[in-house]
Amino acid sequence: MIVRDLAPVDGHEAARRLADLPGLVFLDSAMRPESLGIHARLGRWSFVAADPWTTLTVRDGRAHRDGVALAGAPLDELRRLVGCDADVRVAPGTPFVGGAIGYVAYDFGRRLEHLPEPAEVEPVPEMVFGFYDTFVALDHQEGRARLISTGRPETGGDARRRRAQARAEAFLMRLERPAGRAAGPVRRLDFRPTIAREVHEARVAAAIEHVLAGDIFQVNLAQRFVAPLPEGFDALAFHGRLRAINPAPFSAYLDFGEVRIASSSPERFLAMRDGLIEARPIKGTARRAEDAKEDALAAARLATSEKDRAENIMIVDLMRNDLSRVCTDDSIAVPVLCGIESYAGIHHLVSVVTGRAASGRDAIDVLAATFPGGSITGAPKIRAQEIITALEGHGRGVYCGAIGWIGHDGAMDLDIAIRTVVFRAGEATFSVGGGITALSDPAAEYEETLTKAARILEAAAGEAEAADPAPRRREATA
């Protein structure tokens, strides 16, 4: 393994310098340590990588490696490629030591349970993971940047050292060269909802009827926005604007050729290291106020909101149930129940659920037992997904799936893919939604989706036509 200290570099700039390579990925903690407070550990690290040595893609439930169909089930093939690498523990304290970076689409959940197909399928791969041997690790707490080259997929000592050295030198050349032509201004995206207001409100009303009938306790219902892509649109520049407008600890930019993704998620889905698992479901949101007293009151009202606390606790119970399938019986705990976390323009109600993986259970088992995250489905989980499919009528694609990494050492960190824009086939799409309960009001739920879309729409307004900063204070979680 080769480890090289780098001059301080912004992650977005490092991504730009590697953007000519295939498979660019940027797992981006856009929140700086000084703004994180008690959440500093969530936003400590960012990673930039490109040119994976192989790529696993899942389409229609079938796994492909570099375009060649594989015989095994998708998660078995993912496990086989992640494997176990004894040498990775010599990495200099970074949580990611090489391995898979990518996404699992929400619709992959249909491969884990017997669920109906939507009337209209979202035409993106159900899973894409590149496998990266060379990457930049940015430690925002210590203000350090390192280039790490592991030599994978070589396993022999000499061959692995030679590959690690050659790859490190090639990446250093790109990272140390002049930045070149700066990105131009972000061009406008003319997003429009795909359904009328009255349609979404009717869907909410139908969801409420399911709750009142006892089918479910709650369900997460979303609507989609679509915009045509201008020719030559710079999705990476858009991500740079989005991360500035809506900094979040689990932001990401992924470029897998046919699919590019710009995300600014605040929510961790799953983290796992040395058998310890953490989930951080978000349910409950309040706008922040500029006045400190009003802001504190908004947080206090959220913390005591009967509706928001009930939603959050239901999802905590769901996560505990999911984790019980792969954890030791006595290990599941809830160290934080309905805690307040404050981000740019918004307060969230966040709980923390932890557990220890049972003997023989790995990160892939944990993913299979818990995907998709309960905070963006509802409870009971399978019935909620059936109702989502029936009411929304369209696959969700990347939205409400998971983005992040699974390391060769068995560690994992995945987010919930909210605040996420997907660029594909001449279109940009994103979705926003919220939890529907018996106490929901259709008109208010529709307005909430607009509130949640505000920061993406501000970024999409283009730099020359930027919206007033006020909409930044209206964003909420899915």
C-alpha positions, -999 to +999 in steps of 0.1 A: +000+000+000+012+035-009+002+065+012+011+100+001+004+132+020-011+159-003-012+196-001-046+208+013-072+204-014-110+209-016-128+177-024-147+192-052-115+205-068-099+171-064-129+156-081-126+181-110-090+171-115-099+134-118-131+140-138-115+128-171-112+093-156-141+069-158-162+061-127-156+093-108-171+092-073-170+118-045-184+109-011-186+144+002-190+156+037-198+191+026-203+202+062-171+216+077-161+206+113-167+240+127-203+238+117-210+203+128-209+206+166-218+173+181-220+157+146-184+162+139-177+124+135-205+121+109-188+147+087-152+141+093-142+123+061-146+127+024-134+104-003-126+110-040-119+081-064-120+072-101-110+045-126-123+015-107-106-018-115-140-035-120-177-025-118-207-045-107-240-035-122-274-050-115-302-048-141-336-065-139-322-086-110-292-099-129-256-090-119-231-080-145-194-074-141-179-049-166-209-057-189-206-095-187-235-113-171-228-133-139-244-165-127-247-156-090-273-136-072-265-099-071-256-097-034-236-129-036-216-114-064-211-082-044-199-102-014-175-121-036-159-089-051-158-071-017-141-102-002-117-098+026-083-082+023-059-088+053-035-060+042-060-032+043-057-027+081-023-010+076-042+020+062-035+052+082-067+054+102-091+061+074-125+044+077-126+035+040-096+014+030-105+006-006-135-014-019-169-007-034-184+028-038-217+033-055-255+030-049-283+005-044-316+018-059-348+017-039-362-006-065-337-033-056-359-040-027-381-060-051-352-085-053-353-090-016-390-094-010-420-105-032-432-070-041-453-058-071-437-041-101-447-004-106-468+005-136-438+025-149-403+013-141-375+038-135-349+030-162-317+030-141-296+001-130-308-013-096-273-013-083-239+000-094-207-004-074-172+005-087-143-011-069-116+014-062-079+007-053-067+043-055-084+073-038-080+106-020-090+106+017-098+140+032-098+143+070-117+175+078-110+173+115-072+172+111-072+192+078-052+165+061-054+150+026-038+117+016-036+097-016-040+060-009-032+033-034-038-003-024-025-023-054-058-041-057-068-064-075-032-078-074-027-100-044+010-111-047+035-089-029+057-076-057+029-073-083+007-055-058+035-031-048+043-023-084+006-016-092+001+005-061+032+026-070+022+031-107-014+040-098-003+065-071+021+082-095-006+084-122-031+100-098-006+124-084+001+137-118-036+146-122-040+159-087-009+182-088-014+196-123-029+230-129-066+230-125-072+239-161-103+256-173-126+264-145-162+252-146-186+276-161-217+288-144-244+262-136-270+263-162-307+264-153-328+233-150-365+239-156-379+213-131-416+206-132-437+182-111-449+151-131-484+152-114-508+180-106-513+191-070-547+176-068-533+142-079-508+142-051-533+153-025-557+125-037-528+100-032-522+113+003-559+110+011-558+074-002-528+067+020-546+081+050-575+057+043-550+028+044-539+040+078-574+043+091-583+009+078-554-007+097-534-017+067-504+004+079-493+027+106-476+052+083-462+053+047-437+076+029-453+091-002-434+110-028-438+130-060-413+134-088-398+165-106-383+163-141-363+187-163-348+184-197-310+185-196-293+213-217-267+199-240-233+197-223-248+202-188-221+200-162-235+177-135-204+180-113-207+218-113-243+214-103-232+192-074-208+219-064-236+244-062-259+221-044-233+213-017-228+250-012-265+257-008-273+226+012-242+213+030-248+178+044-226+151+060-236+125+034-234+144+001-222+125-029-215+128-066-213+096-087-206+094-124-212+060-139-215+071-175-252+065-183-262+076-148-248+106-129-260+115-094-257+146-073-269+142-037-269+161-004-283+137+021-283+144+059-293+108+068-271+078+076-288+045+067-262+020+080-227+021+093-208-011+103-173-016+117-158-046+135-193-060+138-209-029+154-239-015+134-254+020+136-285+033+119-297+069+123-333+072+110-347+107+105-384+114+110-395+149+120-385+182+106-388+219+115-377+250+097-349+270+114-354+307+122-328+335+119-337+348+153-319+326+180-349+325+203-373+316+176-349+290+163-347+274+198-385+274+201-388+257+167-364+229+179-383+226+212-416+223+194-402+196+172-388+177+201-422+176+218-444+171+187-467+142+193-471+134+156-433+136+148-423+116+178-448+089+171-435+086+135-399+085+146-406+059+173-425+037+148-394+037+125-371+030+154-392-001+162-390-011+125-352-007+125-349-027+157-369-055+141-348-054+109-316-055+128-328-084+150-326-106+119-288-102+118-277-091+153-272-109+186-304-109+206-291-088+235-271-062+215-298-040+199-301-006+217-314+029+211-288+052+226-307+083+212-345+084+208-359+114+190-329+136+195-326+170+178-299+175+151-296+209+134-284+214+099-283+243+075-318+258+076-334+228+094-339+209+126-343+171+124-357+146+148-331+118+147-328+085+166-298+062+168-303+024+167-273+001+173-265-036+174-237-062+171-238-085+141-242-121+150-214-146+143-210-152+106-230-122+095-213-096+073-221-062+058-240-078+029-262-097+053-270-065+072-278-047+040-301-075+028-319-075+062-326-038+064-329-025+028-346-002+019-345+020+050-376+021+071-376+059+074-385+061+037-409+032+034-432+031+064-446+005+087-453-024+084-425-023+059-436-047+032-472-035+031-460+001+031-439-007+000-468-023-017-489+009-011-461+031-023-459+012-056-497+013-061-501+050-053-470+065-068-472+043-100-436+048-108-403+032-097-382+054-074-348+045-089-319+059-068-342+080-047-347+065-012-321+039-020-286+040-005-253+056-015-219+050+000-191+024+005-184-011+015-148-018+023-126-048+017-122-050+055-159-056+060-168-021+071-196-002+055-212+033+055-244+040+035-267+069+035-304+073+026-305+088-009-327+118-003-320+153-016-308+134-047-309+144-084-303+118-111-291+128-146-298+102-173-308+101-210-313+138-214-333+143-182-327+153-146-351+139-120-356+141-083-383+132-058-394+145-025-419+130+000-430+126+035-445+103+061-483+100+060-502+091+091-538+093+103-531+129+114-518+140+080-536+168+059-533+163+021-528+201+014-502+204+041-484+173+029-482+187-006-468+220+007-442+200+026-430+184-006-425+218-021-406+228+011-384+198+007-377+206-030-367+242-022-329+238-021-327+216-051-348+241-070-326+269-058-295+250-071-313+243-104-321+280-109-286+285-123-259+308-109-270+338-130-306+333-119-302+322-083-332+323-061-333+344-029-315+327-001-347+325+019-358+291+004-328+275+020-345+277+053-375+257+041-359+224+033-369+192+052-360+156+050-379+130+031 
